[in-house]
Amino acid sequence: MRQILFAAAIALTVSILLTPLLISIFAKRGFGQEIRVDGPASHQAKRGTPTMGGVAIVIGMWAGYLGSHLIGIGYEADGPSASALLVLGLATALGAVGFLDDMIKLRKQRNLGLTAAGKYIGQISAAVIFGILALQFKGANGLTPASKHLSYVRDITTVSMGFVVFLVFVCLVVVAWSNAVNLTDGLDGLAAGSMSLVLGGYVVITFWQYYHACSTKPETGCYNVRDPLDLALVCAAGGAACVGFLWWNAAPAKIFMGDTGSLALGGLIAGLSIVTRTELLMIVIGALFVAEAMSVILQVAVFRTTRNRLFKMAPFHHHFELSKWAETTVIIRFWLLAAMASAFGLGLFYSEYLSQVG
């Protein structure tokens, strides 16, 4: 437990202190956000706000995770684990794709960076490497970071995938979550605040999996997860890094995370859902991101079939802005939705445990 607190404290400190430094550096270099011309008119005032602040989140995550291991030598965990390093590696790789996308936007002074094909190539390449490696590195308990079974709260043993199908599944999960978080990142602090709530929920889940691990407590309802405590450190570091960044990203934002941050955070929860055996549960806990992505899909589908728009603008947080809601009102209410989804997901997680032990 102390290592989890160390991870959160270090990540928070690094993120909250590094972000203003990035604001200064990026502002001097003219790394300002371009704004969609078809977006809400109120957003045009944000043009030129420094972007790529996701760099602080990624560095904060790594600092919290590695720092907690250095300070926590002799406590619960033995050292960096394959599961945690793979998840952080996936998040960093997607952050690099986002960084490239942001740089192209800045260099060409437009709101479009990488082509859709270029972005998908980067996302899928990172996902394939993650998927291949996640089936390696057997631990002392004989488990690999990932399994070829679909999972809800634990592996569904009746649904097994072959190697190729598993890689395709990983690619779908990574692309879906990274794009969902990317679409949610449209209002000041919306993505960072929502992500901190999701990761906070996963701190509880991973610590519970550690406390009831089959390798140490082979009892009814135990969990077969390779490195649950180390994954709790990743969740704590990631959530705290988001909170530190949110200090500067909250409305009115002094910096945006850009695709650097949103793709990295999407990769983080995608990887976590796979290595914690909770791919389906993540859909509930991350329901806000799912809803944002679905609003875009529905908008496109309805427009192409009826030539009418379902929402005034998608993603649907803009719909409420155009319906005369204040931006801060939309943000706070969406945070509340994210908190309720996370709480409901935790309830499902615990009720499944009770059903096993009962």
C-alpha positions as CSV (number, residue, x, y, z in Angstrom):
1,M,0.0,0.0,0.0
2,R,2.9,2.4,0.8
3,Q,4.3,1.9,-2.7
4,I,0.9,2.9,-4.2
5,L,1.0,6.2,-2.2
6,F,4.6,6.8,-3.2
7,A,3.7,6.3,-6.9
8,A,0.8,8.7,-6.7
9,A,2.8,11.3,-4.7
10,I,5.8,11.3,-7.1
11,A,3.6,11.4,-10.2
12,L,1.5,14.2,-8.9
13,T,4.6,16.2,-7.9
14,V,6.4,15.7,-11.2
15,S,3.3,16.5,-13.3
16,I,2.2,19.6,-11.4
17,L,5.7,21.0,-11.5
18,L,6.7,20.0,-15.0
19,T,3.5,21.3,-16.7
20,P,4.1,25.0,-16.1
21,L,7.7,24.6,-17.4
22,L,6.2,23.1,-20.6
23,I,3.7,25.9,-20.8
24,S,6.6,28.4,-20.8
25,I,8.7,26.4,-23.3
26,F,5.9,25.7,-25.7
27,A,4.5,29.3,-25.5
28,K,8.0,30.7,-26.5
29,R,8.2,28.3,-29.4
30,G,4.7,29.1,-30.6
31,F,3.4,25.6,-30.1
32,G,-0.2,26.8,-29.9
33,Q,-3.4,24.8,-30.5
34,E,-5.3,25.2,-33.8
35,I,-9.1,25.2,-33.3
36,R,-11.7,23.7,-35.6
37,V,-13.4,26.4,-37.6
38,D,-16.7,24.5,-37.4
39,G,-16.6,24.1,-33.6
40,P,-18.4,26.3,-31.0
41,A,-17.5,29.9,-31.6
42,S,-16.4,30.3,-27.9
43,H,-13.5,27.9,-28.6
44,Q,-11.9,30.3,-31.1
45,A,-10.5,32.3,-28.1
46,K,-8.5,29.2,-27.2
47,R,-6.4,29.4,-30.3
48,G,-2.7,29.6,-29.5
49,T,-3.0,27.9,-26.1
50,P,0.1,25.7,-25.7
51,T,-0.5,22.0,-26.5
52,M,1.3,18.7,-26.2
53,G,1.0,18.9,-22.4
54,G,0.5,15.1,-22.5
55,V,4.3,15.0,-22.3
56,A,4.0,15.9,-18.6
57,I,1.5,13.1,-18.0
58,V,3.7,10.5,-19.6
59,I,6.8,11.6,-17.8
60,G,4.8,11.8,-14.5
61,M,3.5,8.2,-15.0
62,W,7.0,6.9,-15.5
63,A,8.5,8.9,-12.7
64,G,5.8,7.8,-10.2
65,Y,6.1,4.1,-11.2
66,L,9.9,3.9,-11.2
67,G,10.3,6.3,-8.2
68,S,8.0,4.2,-6.1
69,H,10.1,1.1,-6.8
70,L,13.3,3.0,-5.8
71,I,11.8,4.3,-2.6
72,G,9.8,1.2,-1.9
73,I,12.7,-1.3,-2.0
74,G,12.0,-3.9,0.8
75,Y,8.2,-3.3,0.7
76,E,5.6,-5.4,-1.1
77,A,6.7,-5.5,-4.7
78,D,10.0,-7.0,-5.9
79,G,10.8,-4.8,-8.8
80,P,9.4,-3.6,-12.2
81,S,7.2,-6.3,-13.7
82,A,6.6,-7.3,-17.3
83,S,2.9,-6.4,-17.0
84,A,3.5,-2.9,-15.8
85,L,6.3,-2.2,-18.3
86,L,4.2,-3.5,-21.2
87,V,1.3,-1.2,-20.3
88,L,3.5,1.8,-19.8
89,G,5.3,1.0,-23.0
90,L,2.1,0.8,-24.9
91,A,1.0,4.1,-23.5
92,T,4.3,5.7,-24.3
93,A,4.3,4.3,-27.9
94,L,0.8,5.8,-28.5
95,G,1.9,9.0,-26.9
96,A,4.7,9.1,-29.5
97,V,2.2,8.7,-32.3
98,G,0.2,11.5,-30.8
99,F,3.3,13.7,-30.4
100,L,4.0,13.2,-34.1
101,D,0.4,14.1,-34.9
102,D,0.6,17.3,-32.8
103,M,3.9,18.3,-34.3
104,I,2.5,18.1,-37.8
105,K,-0.5,20.2,-36.8
106,L,1.9,22.8,-35.3
107,R,4.3,22.8,-38.3
108,K,1.5,23.1,-40.8
109,Q,-0.7,25.4,-38.7
110,R,-3.8,23.4,-39.1
111,N,-6.1,21.3,-37.0
112,L,-5.3,18.1,-38.9
113,G,-2.0,16.2,-38.3
114,L,-1.3,12.7,-39.4
115,T,-3.7,11.2,-41.9
116,A,-6.2,8.7,-40.6
117,A,-4.1,5.9,-42.3
118,G,-0.9,7.1,-40.7
119,K,-2.5,7.3,-37.2
120,Y,-3.9,3.8,-37.6
121,I,-0.6,2.4,-38.7
122,G,1.0,3.8,-35.5
123,Q,-1.7,2.5,-33.2
124,I,-1.9,-0.9,-34.8
125,S,1.9,-1.3,-34.8
126,A,2.1,-0.5,-31.1
127,A,-0.9,-2.9,-30.4
128,V,0.7,-5.8,-32.3
129,I,4.0,-5.5,-30.5
130,F,2.1,-5.2,-27.1
131,G,0.0,-8.2,-28.0
132,I,2.9,-10.4,-29.0
133,L,4.9,-9.5,-25.9
134,A,2.0,-9.8,-23.5
135,L,1.8,-13.5,-24.2
136,Q,5.4,-14.0,-23.2
137,F,7.2,-13.5,-19.8
138,K,5.7,-16.3,-17.7
139,G,5.9,-15.3,-14.0
140,A,6.5,-17.5,-11.0
141,N,2.8,-18.3,-10.9
142,G,3.0,-19.5,-14.6
143,L,0.9,-16.6,-15.9
144,T,1.7,-14.3,-18.8
145,P,0.6,-10.7,-18.6
146,A,-2.3,-11.4,-21.0
147,S,-4.3,-14.4,-21.9
148,K,-6.1,-15.5,-25.1
149,H,-9.5,-15.6,-23.3
150,L,-12.0,-12.8,-23.4
151,S,-12.6,-11.4,-19.9
152,Y,-15.2,-9.6,-17.9
153,V,-13.9,-9.6,-14.3
154,R,-11.7,-12.6,-14.9
155,D,-11.1,-14.8,-17.9
156,I,-14.2,-16.3,-19.5
157,T,-12.8,-19.8,-20.1
158,T,-15.4,-20.7,-22.7
159,V,-14.3,-17.9,-25.0
160,S,-10.8,-18.6,-26.2
161,M,-8.9,-17.0,-29.1
162,G,-6.2,-18.3,-31.4
163,F,-2.9,-16.2,-31.6
164,V,-3.9,-14.3,-34.7
165,V,-7.5,-13.6,-33.5
166,F,-6.0,-12.4,-30.2
167,L,-3.7,-9.9,-32.0
168,V,-6.7,-8.6,-34.0
169,F,-8.7,-8.3,-30.7
170,V,-5.8,-6.4,-29.1
171,C,-5.6,-4.0,-32.1
172,L,-9.4,-3.4,-31.8
173,V,-9.2,-2.7,-28.1
174,V,-6.2,-0.3,-28.4
175,V,-7.5,1.6,-31.4
176,A,-11.0,1.9,-29.9
177,W,-9.8,3.2,-26.5
178,S,-7.1,5.5,-27.8
179,N,-9.6,7.1,-30.2
180,A,-12.4,7.3,-27.6
181,V,-10.2,9.2,-25.2
182,N,-8.9,11.4,-28.1
183,L,-12.5,12.3,-29.0
184,T,-13.3,13.1,-25.3
185,D,-10.5,15.6,-25.1
186,G,-12.4,18.5,-26.4
187,L,-13.1,20.7,-23.3
188,D,-10.8,22.1,-20.7
189,G,-10.0,19.3,-18.2
190,L,-12.6,16.9,-19.4
191,A,-10.4,14.0,-20.4
192,A,-7.8,14.5,-17.6
193,G,-10.5,14.6,-14.9
194,S,-12.5,11.7,-16.3
195,M,-9.3,9.6,-16.7
196,S,-8.3,10.2,-13.1
197,L,-11.6,8.8,-12.0
198,V,-11.2,5.7,-14.2
199,L,-7.7,5.1,-13.0
200,G,-8.7,5.7,-9.4
201,G,-11.3,2.9,-9.8
202,Y,-8.6,0.6,-11.2
203,V,-6.3,1.3,-8.3
204,V,-9.0,-0.4,-6.1
205,I,-9.5,-3.2,-8.6
206,T,-5.8,-4.1,-9.0
207,F,-5.1,-3.9,-5.3
208,W,-8.1,-6.1,-4.6
209,Q,-6.7,-8.6,-7.2
210,Y,-3.4,-8.5,-5.4
211,Y,-5.0,-9.1,-2.0
212,H,-7.0,-12.0,-3.4
213,A,-4.4,-13.4,-5.8
214,C,-4.5,-17.1,-6.4
215,S,-0.7,-17.3,-6.2
216,T,-0.8,-16.2,-2.5
217,K,-4.4,-17.0,-1.5
218,P,-5.6,-20.0,-3.4
219,E,-9.2,-19.6,-2.3
220,T,-12.6,-19.4,-3.9
221,G,-12.9,-16.2,-5.9
222,C,-9.2,-15.5,-6.2
223,Y,-7.7,-13.8,-9.3
224,N,-5.2,-15.1,-11.8
225,V,-3.5,-11.9,-12.7
226,R,0.3,-11.9,-13.2
227,D,1.4,-8.6,-11.4
228,P,-1.7,-7.0,-9.8
229,L,0.2,-4.9,-7.2
230,D,2.6,-3.5,-9.8
231,L,-0.3,-2.6,-12.0
232,A,-1.8,-0.8,-9.0
233,L,1.3,1.4,-9.0
234,V,0.8,2.1,-12.7
235,C,-2.8,3.1,-12.1
236,A,-1.9,5.3,-9.1
237,A,0.9,7.0,-11.0
238,G,-1.3,7.5,-14.1
239,G,-4.2,8.9,-12.1
240,A,-2.1,11.2,-10.1
241,A,-0.2,12.5,-13.2
242,C,-3.6,13.4,-14.7
243,V,-4.6,15.3,-11.5
244,G,-1.3,17.2,-11.5
245,F,-1.9,18.1,-15.2
246,L,-5.5,19.0,-14.5
247,W,-4.3,21.7,-12.1
248,W,-3.2,23.7,-15.2
249,N,-5.6,22.2,-17.7
250,A,-8.8,23.0,-15.8
251,A,-11.0,25.8,-17.3
252,P,-9.7,28.2,-18.4
253,A,-6.9,25.9,-19.6
254,K,-3.4,27.2,-19.7
255,I,-2.3,24.1,-21.7
256,F,-3.9,21.2,-23.6
257,M,-2.7,17.6,-23.5
258,G,-3.0,17.2,-27.2
259,D,-3.0,13.9,-29.0
260,T,0.2,13.2,-27.1
261,G,-1.7,12.8,-23.9
262,S,-5.1,11.5,-25.2
263,L,-3.6,8.7,-27.2
264,A,-1.2,7.8,-24.4
265,L,-4.1,7.6,-21.9
266,G,-6.2,5.6,-24.2
267,G,-3.4,3.2,-24.6
268,L,-3.0,3.0,-20.9
269,I,-6.5,1.9,-20.1
270,A,-6.5,-0.4,-23.2
271,G,-3.4,-2.2,-21.8
272,L,-4.8,-2.3,-18.3
273,S,-8.0,-3.9,-19.4
274,I,-6.1,-6.7,-21.1
275,V,-3.5,-7.5,-18.4
276,T,-6.1,-7.2,-15.6
277,R,-8.5,-9.6,-17.4
278,T,-11.3,-6.9,-17.4
279,E,-11.8,-6.0,-21.0
280,L,-15.6,-6.0,-20.7
281,L,-15.7,-4.3,-17.3
282,M,-13.6,-1.5,-18.7
283,I,-16.5,-0.6,-21.0
284,V,-18.6,0.1,-17.9
285,I,-15.9,2.0,-15.9
286,G,-14.9,4.0,-19.0
287,A,-18.5,4.4,-20.1
288,L,-18.1,8.2,-20.7
289,F,-15.4,7.6,-23.3
290,V,-17.5,4.9,-24.9
291,A,-20.5,7.3,-25.1
292,E,-18.3,10.1,-26.6
293,A,-17.1,7.7,-29.3
294,M,-20.6,6.3,-29.9
295,S,-22.0,9.8,-30.4
296,V,-19.6,10.3,-33.3
297,I,-20.4,6.9,-34.8
298,L,-24.2,7.6,-34.5
299,Q,-23.8,11.1,-35.9
300,V,-22.1,9.8,-39.0
301,A,-24.5,6.8,-39.5
302,V,-27.6,8.9,-39.1
303,F,-26.3,11.7,-41.4
304,R,-25.3,9.3,-44.1
305,T,-28.7,7.5,-44.1
306,T,-31.1,10.4,-43.5
307,R,-29.0,13.5,-44.3
308,N,-30.0,14.9,-40.8
309,R,-27.9,15.3,-37.8
310,L,-28.7,13.4,-34.6
311,F,-26.6,15.9,-32.5
312,K,-25.9,19.6,-33.2
313,M,-22.3,18.6,-33.2
314,A,-20.3,15.5,-32.3
315,P,-18.7,14.4,-30.0
316,F,-21.8,15.1,-28.0
317,H,-20.1,17.3,-25.4
318,H,-20.2,20.0,-28.1
319,H,-24.0,19.3,-28.5
320,F,-24.6,20.6,-25.0
321,E,-22.3,23.6,-25.6
322,L,-24.4,24.5,-28.6
323,S,-27.5,24.0,-26.5
324,K,-26.3,27.0,-24.4
325,W,-24.8,25.0,-21.5
326,A,-21.7,26.8,-20.1
327,E,-18.5,24.9,-20.8
328,T,-17.8,24.4,-17.1
329,T,-21.3,23.0,-16.6
330,V,-20.7,20.4,-19.3
331,I,-17.3,19.5,-17.9
332,I,-18.5,19.1,-14.3
333,R,-21.6,17.1,-15.3
334,F,-19.5,14.8,-17.5
335,W,-17.1,14.3,-14.6
336,L,-20.1,13.3,-12.5
337,L,-21.1,10.8,-15.2
338,A,-17.5,9.4,-15.2
339,A,-17.6,9.1,-11.4
340,M,-20.9,7.3,-11.5
341,A,-19.7,4.9,-14.2
342,S,-16.5,4.1,-12.2
343,A,-18.5,3.5,-9.1
344,F,-21.0,1.3,-10.9
345,G,-18.2,-0.7,-12.4
346,L,-16.6,-1.2,-9.0
347,G,-20.0,-2.4,-7.8
348,L,-20.1,-4.9,-10.6
349,F,-16.6,-6.0,-9.8
350,Y,-17.3,-6.6,-6.1
351,S,-20.7,-8.2,-6.8
352,E,-18.9,-10.7,-9.1
353,Y,-16.5,-11.5,-6.3
354,L,-19.4,-12.1,-3.8
355,S,-21.1,-14.4,-6.3
356,Q,-17.9,-16.5,-6.4
357,V,-17.4,-16.7,-2.7
358,G,-21.1,-17.0,-1.9
